[in-house]
Amino acid sequence: DFADYCRKDPIHWALNGGEDFQLVGTIPANQWAGLVEAFRRQGLAVYRCGQVDDGTNGIGVFLRRPDGRVEPVAKSGYNHFANTD
């Protein structure tokens, strides 16, 4: 794929790329089915992409890779309003 061609991590691009045309949010696990149904009634798709816990295992945001590795996610991203002078 293009990320491999550029020797870049596609997950890094997804988390920090700046052209965010998708919304990410959280919902309690017991409300997931209702959310899916509400989206379906509107003809929209919704996807589960992770989980959030209470943070008692440490402070911060962590990413669990498909191979099981867990790594911290630094606060980052693209700022359209940053002064580039």
C-alpha positions, -999 to +999 in steps of 0.1 A: +000+000+000+010+037-001+022+038+035+045+009+028+057+025-004+066+057+016+080+036+045+055+052+069+033+037+096-003+039+084-015+040+120+006+071+127-009+088+096-044+079+109-038+093+143-018+124+133-023+130+096-045+161+099-070+155+072-096+140+096-128+133+077-140+107+102-153+113+137-141+093+167-159+091+200-167+069+229-198+052+242-204+027+270-201-009+258-237-017+268-250+011+245-231-001+213-260-021+198-283+008+202-258+031+185-254+007+156-292+005+152-295+043+152-269+047+126-284+019+105-318+036+105-301+067+091-283+047+064-250+054+080-221+032+090-204+031+124-173+010+133-158-001+166-121+006+165-110+002+201-118+005+237-113+029+266-107+018+302-107+037+335-070+044+334-061+026+366-033+009+347-015+042+341-020+077+328-022+084+291-034+069+259-021+036+246-024+018+213-027-020+211-012-031+178-027-060+159+003-081+169-005-074+206+022-048+213+010-019+234+027+015+231+020+050+244+004+075+219+019+109+222-004+139+221+001+150+185-017+160+154-019+186+127-028+221+138-044+242+109-040+273+130-004+269+140+019+298+132+044+285+106+064+317+103 
